[in-house]
């Protein structure tokens, strides 16, 4: 890390020195790393730093190393810095995110200094979930979507999520499910045509949620693919990230009931002028469409992925049937 970045970190936290550096993880495709820094004196004992090296074109683990992929990554980091500048402070406590303490950019490198959620009471990461865990994450998403309902995602992705069709022509070209390939654009269009648009997290997988020790609260991280869209895209993607196919099917109605109950409450608390019944009717119908939209990406990107299962195929067939009946 360059000396300017170290100086910015110390100034942003009123610290005297960095006493320890721990690598939390490498960024996807080798675009830098996320670090936890222990600090001497100052306002924070530790911070988490996202150190992004934009000029280093990484090796994608599944072989997608095109210029388009590189440009998508570059833009995702621009979006994330814009998110922390203009939007993050609007998130309510029920959609908790880490506080941004400072940012800097120099010679193709970007620095984002964030509150260390481990030190703030969110030290737990989960690979298996209880119903309470699922509900907490769904409630986070509901409050997040309510907060930004109707917002123009200026400076963010016009269409949020990392798999949306416009940025994934290579994966669509590789898709060998021809009926799905044929209606991919229509599925994308249906989601965009919803009269109820919000800002979506865009990568709301279980790994991006941090839990409190008692499991009662969650916070979310990683806003590279935040942007406009239907909230069902986040919900479907989250569910697929933490449940196997039989549970996705078994709990589908319960999941949607929990999400929409909290979404209604959040919109009422925030005094948003939204037709709650119309919103729920529209978005419930779009849940399988959002599921199929991600399924389209996954089958083109990694045809042998474990998430490609009988439940997803059944949902896809139902959506394809509905789309075909339009014509």
VMD Tcl script that draws the C-alpha trace (Angstrom):
set ca {
  {0.00 0.00 0.00}
  {1.40 3.40 -0.96}
  {2.37 6.00 1.65}
  {-0.42 8.38 0.64}
  {-3.03 5.72 1.46}
  {-1.44 5.01 4.83}
  {-1.54 8.73 5.60}
  {-5.22 8.95 4.61}
  {-6.07 6.00 6.87}
  {-4.36 7.58 9.87}
  {-5.95 10.97 9.22}
  {-9.42 9.50 8.71}
  {-9.26 7.65 12.03}
  {-7.16 10.15 14.04}
  {-4.68 7.35 14.68}
  {-0.95 7.49 15.30}
  {0.08 4.32 13.52}
  {-0.97 1.01 11.99}
  {0.17 -1.77 14.32}
  {-1.03 -4.88 12.49}
  {-2.32 -5.81 9.04}
  {-4.46 -8.89 8.39}
  {-5.63 -10.03 4.95}
  {-9.35 -10.86 5.17}
  {-9.66 -11.91 1.53}
  {-8.39 -11.31 -1.97}
  {-10.79 -9.46 -4.24}
  {-12.43 -11.45 -7.04}
  {-10.13 -12.05 -10.02}
  {-7.14 -10.46 -8.30}
  {-8.23 -6.81 -8.24}
  {-6.79 -6.14 -4.80}
  {-7.61 -7.23 -1.28}
  {-9.65 -6.52 1.81}
  {-7.58 -5.87 4.93}
  {-8.21 -5.46 8.63}
  {-5.87 -2.90 10.16}
  {-5.21 -2.62 13.89}
  {-4.62 1.01 14.87}
  {-2.72 2.73 17.65}
  {-4.85 5.24 19.58}
  {-7.36 7.29 17.57}
  {-11.11 6.87 17.13}
  {-11.10 3.19 16.12}
  {-9.13 0.20 17.37}
  {-9.43 -1.35 13.93}
  {-10.82 -0.64 10.46}
  {-11.48 -2.68 7.34}
  {-9.86 -1.38 4.19}
  {-10.79 -2.28 0.63}
  {-7.64 -1.72 -1.44}
  {-8.52 -1.91 -5.13}
  {-5.87 -2.10 -7.86}
  {-7.72 -1.23 -11.03}
  {-4.87 -1.70 -13.49}
  {-4.19 -5.30 -12.50}
  {-6.32 -7.41 -14.79}
  {-6.83 -10.59 -12.83}
  {-7.25 -14.24 -13.70}
  {-10.92 -15.12 -13.48}
  {-11.42 -18.47 -11.70}
  {-13.86 -19.65 -14.38}
  {-11.96 -18.30 -17.35}
  {-14.02 -15.17 -18.10}
  {-11.13 -12.76 -18.75}
  {-12.41 -10.56 -21.56}
  {-12.08 -6.79 -21.84}
  {-15.82 -6.58 -21.17}
  {-15.36 -8.46 -17.90}
  {-12.50 -6.12 -16.96}
  {-14.52 -2.99 -17.73}
  {-17.44 -4.36 -15.70}
  {-15.12 -4.81 -12.71}
  {-13.70 -1.30 -13.09}
  {-17.18 0.22 -13.21}
  {-18.28 -1.83 -10.20}
  {-15.64 -0.17 -8.04}
  {-16.61 3.26 -9.33}
  {-20.20 2.42 -8.35}
  {-19.13 1.31 -4.88}
  {-17.30 4.57 -4.18}
  {-20.31 6.53 -5.46}
  {-22.58 4.47 -3.20}
  {-20.58 5.39 -0.10}
  {-20.41 9.05 -1.14}
  {-24.07 9.65 -1.95}
  {-26.31 6.87 -0.65}
  {-24.90 4.91 2.29}
  {-25.80 7.51 4.89}
  {-29.50 7.09 4.02}
  {-29.61 3.49 5.23}
  {-31.64 3.10 8.43}
  {-30.50 1.04 11.42}
  {-32.73 -1.82 10.23}
  {-30.68 -1.95 7.02}
  {-27.32 -1.57 8.77}
  {-24.16 -1.19 6.71}
  {-20.59 -0.30 7.74}
  {-19.84 3.38 8.09}
  {-17.46 4.73 5.47}
  {-14.64 6.59 7.22}
  {-12.75 7.79 4.17}
  {-11.79 7.20 0.54}
  {-8.91 8.04 -1.76}
  {-7.70 7.32 -5.30}
  {-4.19 7.44 -6.77}
  {-2.50 5.99 -9.85}
  {-5.15 3.40 -10.66}
  {-5.64 2.36 -7.05}
  {-8.69 3.02 -4.86}
  {-8.92 2.98 -1.09}
  {-12.18 2.62 0.86}
  {-11.89 2.79 4.66}
  {-14.77 1.17 6.49}
  {-15.94 0.58 10.02}
  {-14.85 -2.85 11.27}
  {-18.16 -4.65 11.80}
  {-16.45 -7.28 13.94}
  {-15.62 -4.58 16.48}
  {-19.09 -3.06 16.19}
  {-20.94 -6.18 17.29}
  {-21.31 -8.12 14.03}
  {-18.50 -10.69 14.19}
  {-20.34 -13.77 12.95}
  {-20.34 -15.12 9.37}
  {-22.55 -18.07 8.51}
  {-22.45 -20.91 6.01}
  {-25.59 -22.61 7.36}
  {-28.73 -20.80 8.50}
  {-31.69 -21.14 10.83}
  {-35.09 -19.72 9.97}
  {-34.29 -16.77 12.26}
  {-31.15 -16.03 10.24}
  {-33.11 -16.11 7.00}
  {-35.78 -13.85 8.44}
  {-33.22 -11.34 9.69}
  {-31.65 -11.09 6.22}
  {-35.06 -10.82 4.54}
  {-35.97 -8.02 6.94}
  {-32.69 -6.25 6.13}
  {-33.54 -6.47 2.43}
  {-37.10 -5.25 3.01}
  {-35.90 -2.18 4.91}
  {-33.21 -1.51 2.32}
  {-35.70 -1.71 -0.55}
  {-38.24 0.43 1.30}
  {-35.63 3.13 1.92}
  {-34.83 3.53 -1.77}
  {-38.26 2.81 -3.24}
  {-38.72 5.01 -6.31}
  {-35.18 6.44 -6.15}
  {-33.23 7.22 -9.30}
  {-29.96 5.24 -9.03}
  {-27.84 8.12 -10.29}
  {-24.15 7.22 -10.28}
  {-24.92 3.57 -9.56}
  {-25.69 0.75 -11.99}
  {-28.78 1.70 -13.95}
  {-29.74 -1.95 -13.55}
  {-28.36 -3.46 -10.37}
  {-27.05 -7.04 -9.84}
  {-23.87 -8.46 -11.29}
  {-25.70 -10.87 -13.63}
  {-28.04 -8.52 -15.46}
  {-28.38 -9.22 -19.15}
  {-26.79 -6.08 -20.63}
  {-23.44 -6.80 -18.98}
  {-23.47 -10.56 -19.67}
  {-23.57 -11.09 -23.47}
  {-20.76 -13.67 -23.31}
  {-22.63 -15.84 -20.84}
  {-25.81 -15.52 -22.91}
  {-23.91 -16.58 -26.04}
  {-22.59 -19.63 -24.15}
  {-26.05 -20.65 -22.93}
  {-27.14 -23.91 -24.56}
  {-30.69 -23.86 -23.11}
  {-32.26 -22.50 -26.30}
  {-35.82 -21.92 -25.00}
  {-34.40 -19.89 -22.09}
  {-31.99 -18.08 -24.39}
  {-34.86 -17.12 -26.67}
  {-36.81 -15.34 -23.90}
  {-33.86 -13.92 -21.94}
  {-34.46 -10.38 -23.20}
  {-38.16 -10.58 -22.43}
  {-37.47 -11.77 -18.88}
  {-35.10 -8.84 -18.37}
  {-37.71 -6.48 -19.81}
  {-40.48 -7.80 -17.53}
  {-38.36 -7.07 -14.45}
  {-37.57 -3.57 -15.73}
  {-41.21 -2.88 -16.54}
  {-42.35 -3.27 -12.94}
  {-43.88 0.05 -11.83}
  {-42.23 -0.47 -8.45}
  {-38.50 0.10 -8.82}
  {-36.04 0.51 -5.97}
  {-32.30 0.22 -5.44}
  {-31.13 -3.36 -5.04}
  {-28.02 -4.54 -3.22}
  {-27.04 -6.56 -6.27}
  {-24.99 -9.28 -4.56}
  {-27.11 -10.15 -1.53}
  {-25.67 -13.61 -0.87}
  {-25.34 -15.07 2.61}
  {-21.57 -14.42 2.60}
  {-22.23 -10.67 2.42}
  {-24.25 -10.60 5.65}
  {-22.56 -10.15 9.02}
  {-24.42 -11.36 12.10}
  {-24.39 -10.21 15.72}
  {-23.24 -12.68 18.39}
  {-26.81 -13.32 19.54}
  {-28.03 -13.73 15.96}
  {-30.65 -11.00 16.39}
  {-29.17 -8.40 14.02}
  {-27.46 -8.31 10.64}
  {-25.43 -5.87 8.61}
  {-24.52 -6.16 4.94}
  {-21.36 -5.42 2.97}
  {-20.11 -5.26 -0.64}
  {-21.90 -2.67 -2.78}
  {-20.16 -3.11 -6.13}
  {-23.35 -4.07 -7.96}
  {-25.87 -1.81 -6.26}
  {-28.33 -0.18 -8.64}
  {-31.88 0.09 -9.87}
  {-34.29 -2.81 -10.03}
  {-37.06 -4.95 -8.61}
  {-36.44 -6.08 -5.03}
  {-37.27 -9.67 -5.94}
  {-33.89 -9.96 -7.62}
  {-32.17 -9.60 -4.23}
  {-34.63 -11.91 -2.48}
  {-34.40 -14.72 -5.04}
  {-30.60 -14.51 -5.15}
  {-30.31 -14.49 -1.35}
  {-32.57 -17.54 -0.97}
  {-30.60 -19.44 -3.59}
  {-27.36 -18.62 -1.78}
  {-28.30 -20.30 1.49}
  {-30.89 -23.02 0.85}
  {-30.80 -26.28 -1.06}
  {-33.46 -26.90 -3.66}
  {-35.92 -28.80 -1.46}
  {-35.94 -25.98 1.10}
  {-36.22 -23.30 -1.57}
  {-39.46 -24.96 -2.61}
  {-40.69 -25.89 0.88}
  {-40.22 -22.41 2.36}
  {-41.04 -20.29 -0.70}
  {-44.39 -18.99 0.56}
  {-43.08 -18.46 4.09}
  {-40.08 -16.55 2.77}
  {-42.22 -14.22 0.68}
  {-44.75 -13.72 3.50}
  {-41.96 -12.70 5.90}
  {-40.36 -10.33 3.39}
  {-43.59 -8.60 2.36}
  {-44.82 -8.22 5.93}
  {-41.61 -6.37 6.78}
  {-41.63 -4.40 3.51}
  {-45.12 -3.13 4.26}
  {-44.11 -2.13 7.79}
  {-40.95 -0.41 6.56}
  {-42.77 1.58 3.89}
  {-45.37 2.69 6.44}
  {-42.68 3.67 8.97}
  {-40.93 5.71 6.30}
  {-44.22 7.25 5.14}
  {-43.65 6.25 1.53}
  {-46.60 6.93 -0.74}
  {-46.88 3.45 -2.25}
  {-49.91 1.26 -3.00}
  {-48.88 -1.63 -0.75}
  {-51.35 -4.15 -2.16}
  {-50.38 -3.38 -5.75}
  {-46.68 -3.55 -4.89}
  {-46.98 -6.94 -3.21}
  {-49.11 -8.38 -6.01}
  {-46.65 -7.19 -8.65}
  {-43.48 -8.30 -6.88}
  {-44.83 -11.70 -5.78}
  {-45.53 -12.47 -9.42}
  {-41.98 -11.37 -10.29}
  {-40.24 -13.66 -7.77}
  {-40.09 -16.63 -10.19}
  {-39.11 -14.25 -13.01}
  {-36.20 -12.92 -10.95}
  {-35.23 -16.49 -10.05}
  {-35.22 -17.45 -13.74}
  {-33.19 -14.37 -14.64}
  {-30.34 -15.49 -12.36}
  {-30.78 -19.09 -13.53}
  {-30.21 -17.84 -17.10}
  {-26.91 -16.27 -16.10}
  {-25.79 -19.29 -14.10}
  {-26.44 -21.80 -16.88}
  {-24.35 -19.74 -19.30}
  {-21.59 -18.94 -16.81}
  {-21.15 -22.31 -15.13}
  {-23.40 -25.06 -16.52}
  {-22.34 -27.58 -13.86}
  {-22.98 -25.27 -10.89}
  {-24.67 -26.88 -7.87}
  {-27.42 -24.22 -7.88}
  {-28.73 -25.52 -11.20}
  {-31.30 -27.93 -9.83}
  {-34.76 -29.37 -10.34}
  {-36.48 -26.53 -8.46}
  {-34.84 -23.87 -10.63}
  {-35.69 -25.80 -13.77}
  {-39.33 -26.10 -12.70}
  {-39.54 -22.37 -11.96}
  {-37.95 -21.67 -15.33}
  {-40.49 -23.85 -17.17}
  {-43.37 -22.04 -15.48}
  {-41.93 -18.64 -16.41}
  {-41.27 -19.71 -20.00}
  {-44.85 -20.95 -20.26}
  {-46.18 -17.63 -18.96}
  {-43.98 -15.62 -21.31}
  {-45.01 -17.77 -24.26}
  {-48.68 -17.17 -23.48}
  {-48.09 -13.41 -23.93}
  {-47.37 -13.89 -27.61}
}
mol new
graphics top color blue
foreach p $ca { graphics top sphere $p radius 0.5 }
foreach p [lrange $ca 0 end-1] q [lrange $ca 1 end] { graphics top cylinder $p $q radius 0.2 }
display resetview
